[in-house]
Amino acid sequence: MEPDAVSVLVVDDQAPFRSAARAVLRATPGFGIVGEAASGEEAVELAATLEPDLVLMDVMMAGMGGIEAARHIAAERPGTVIVLLSSYREDDLPANARACGAAAYLHKAEFGARVLEELWRRRPDQPSVSAR
Amino acid sequence: MATAEGQQETMRKMRRQVKLRRLLDRVLVGAISFLGLAAIVAAVYFAIVVGLGRRPTDGEGTLLLLSMLGAAVAAVVYAAARDRVDRFARRLVYGVRPPPSEALRAFSGRMTRSLPLDELLLQLAELLRRTLALDAAEVWIGTGERLERAASDPDRGPASLNLSATEAPVLARSSVAGPAWLRVWLPGLFAGREEAELRVAPITHSGDLLGLIVAERRAASEQFSEEDEQALVELARQVGLALRNVRLDSELRASLEALRQQAEELRASRARVVAAADAERRRIERDLHDSAQQHLMALAINVRLAAELLEESPDEARGLLEGLEATVQEALEALRDLAHGIFPPLLADRGLAEALTAAARRAPGRARIQADGIGRYAPDVEATVYFCTLEALQNAWKHAGPAATVTVRIWEQEGGLLFEASDGGGGFDPERTPRGAGLTSMADRLGAIGGSLSIDSAPGRGTRVTGAIPLRR
């Protein structure tokens, strides 16, 4: 991983997506994967120790879930950009998905190098002007 | 036999002797008391006239004797006629005693009102005692071979009589019974009133003895007239109807309660069936989401990535595309498993025996399937047996351990399709153990197509789960 690359934490309880995300991040210049988590709880822990710039967070996970984990991470490390991902349509997301501190929502099937770059370019300068 | 007849003959002789002696005693007592009364009256008369007046002269002597004789005769006649005079006097003072038929009418009137049974019986006893001028009236109620005193006037509290299997029908057949008959068939009724004059009318319905009406007079009281006895019979008939109605009523209530419970069970079962269907949809949604959809999602991401890499690094793109075949296979496998879980294709295609044999091969535990003699059935019947059997297998391995061999047998019997899964595990007490979700869902599933489930198990004796489904022809 390049020294000034954007460090990414991938959070998903499904291995197929983690593996695909790994491939995409490997192939996208300027981004590097620093860690993977399979639950919201694990994501909160890793975010505190790894201090990633970007968290790709699955919404539907057993236990704490992506929304709650995003809320924790956003509260503890306001500089972190959090992108919610799921295989559901945006209307099927929980009502509080846009108020948890995440900067964007992405359908998993849309995930790729270009959309990642686009998202990063549009990231909010201040975390406080994000969806909250 | 001869001994028994001999004993009966001796008994009859003894009873005749007792009766004769009682009659003689009554005549003797009457004669002595009449003579005594006459003597007292004469003595008093003589004392008054001679003691307080003067000696009678010649002509007056005859007159005195005649009038003494007259007074004594009057006293004796009065003593003999006292009962009738008393009754006349009572009739003057208390009014006319209603004829027994009156009691019938009064009781019929009460029966049309909705009085509680014990109140009705008490009123009957009071009415009977008053109307027939009894010393006591009782109503005994019972079923089969045990009778209980349900009402009595005057109140004598509860009492009970046990009848033998031969006594009850004999009593049920008699219309009204007197002391001689009762001493043979119901001697227990005389306890505490050995000398009483009793009449008993059995309360029956359709030949069954439901109770007794007991009318009691002291030995010295008025004899029971034919009219009295007729009234007892008629009252017993009416009470029989009333009791029959009460029993029908309580049977109806019991049936209603059973129906209510069935309706409640049905409602609960329907709710469980709906909940199970919802849970099944949720499971399918989760399965779709967690398996096939995830593989397809990764496929979409990787295909896009490969397309993006195609120009800049074609080798990397090729490697990526080659690796995708495995992802496609995984997605297909996941979809196949899911479809199989929704409905096994072999079941629709080849029937129960093959589908279950295949399912048992795939299962984690050991199972022996015996389903040789069965054919093809309606899809709902086959699906029910299939899924219930799988549930029973899973239950058996869960409780008896995965090492246990479960035997599944499916056969046709008397117009029904039956299946059983038996294991040699630890077993349990079905009476004390609440049914788990597995057994409940099996029972619901079977109930939905008119079938039933039974569990045969005991601690240490393994478990056999049996299901039966009626086959529509």
Interface residues (C-beta under 8 A of the other chain):
Chain A: Q14 P16 F17 S19 A20 A21 A23 V24 A27 M60 S87 K108 A109 F111 G112 A113 R114
Chain B: H289 D290 Q293 Q294 H295 L296 M297 A298 A300 I301 N302 R304 L305 E308 L309 S313 E316 L320 T327 E330
